[in-house]
Amino acid sequence: MNISEIPHRWLVVKLTNEETFYKLFGSWMGGYLDGDRWKMNSGIVKVEEDDEHYYFYGHSGSVYKCHKKGYGSTSYTQSVLDGIISHGKEKKNTIVEILPEDTNWMKLLDL
């Protein structure tokens, strides 16, 4: 496994238009000289876990290593995600939902 990203905080979003698919939304907290940043993966195709982390594999081949206690977002990245949700409704006819923290990630693709 080749880890591509290790976000500080993470969320899984469900996107629905004609199809339903899931994406990982990762966020990193910046320091004094650089601000918070975010990234959304290409779409989740596989999930694995160990004692402390989930590993979300993307369509592009990326692997996000997400700490099990890191579910959530920063205030900045939540505002970005709120904009994505709004834009999906208005422009793309896409429903974007944040999945709850207690979702069984190992069964995600079965939902």
N, C-alpha and C positions, 0 to 999 in steps of 0.2 A: 504494500500500500504506500503510495506516495502522497503525503499530506500537502495540500495546496494552501489551505487557510486555517487559521486558528483564531476565531473571533472571541472577543471578550464576552459579548452577549449575542444571543441568537433567537430567532423566531422561525416558525414554519408557516408559510402562507399557502392557502388553497386558492387557486385561480379557476374560475368557472366561466366559460362562454359556451361554445359548442361541445367542448371537452372539459374535463377536470384534470388539473395537474398541480403538483406541489413544488414549491421553491423554498430554499433556505435563504433567509435574510440575516446576514451577519453584520455585527457592528463592533467597532474598535474605538476605545476611548483614547483620545489624543492627550498630549501633554500641553505644557505652556506654549510651545512654539507651533504646534500643529493641532488642529481640531479633531473632533470625532469624524469618523468615516464609516461608510456602509458599503455593502456589496450584496447583490442577490445572485444566487447561482443559476445555472442554465436549466435547472429542473431536476428534481430528485429521482434517481433510478434505482437506488439501493441504499439500505441502512444497515449498519452493523453497530455493535456496542461492545464495550468492556466494562470493568467495574466503575470507572469514572467518566467515560466519554461515549458519545454517539459519533459515528462516522457517516456522514451523508455524502453519497457519491452523486455527481452531476452528469448530465448528458455529455458535457464537454470533456469528461474525464477528471474533473477536479474532485478533491476530497476535502470536506470541511470537518475538522476535528472539534467537536463542541462539548464542553464540560456539561455534565448533567445538571449542575447547579447554576448554569449560566443562562437559563431561558429568560428572555425579556429583552428590553431595549433601553437605550438612554433617552432622555427627553428630546434631544436633537433627532436621533434616528427614528423615534416614534413620530415626530412631526413629518419627517420624510415619508415614512410609511403611510401616514394619514393622507398625504398628498397623492401617493400612488393609488390608494384605495379610492379616493375621490375621482382621480383621473380615469381609473378603470370604469367607474360607473358612467361618467359623463361622455367620454370619448371612445372608448373601446368596447362598450357593452359587455364588460367583464366584471364579474363579482370577485372581489379580493377579500378574503377572510383570514384573520389571524387564528390559528388553531390553539386550543387551550393547552396549558402546560402539562396537564395530566393525560394528554393523548398518548396512546401506545405507539411510539415511533417505530417499533419493530413490525407493526402491522399497518403502517401508514399506507403503503401501496395497495393494501386490500380494502381500504375505506371506500 
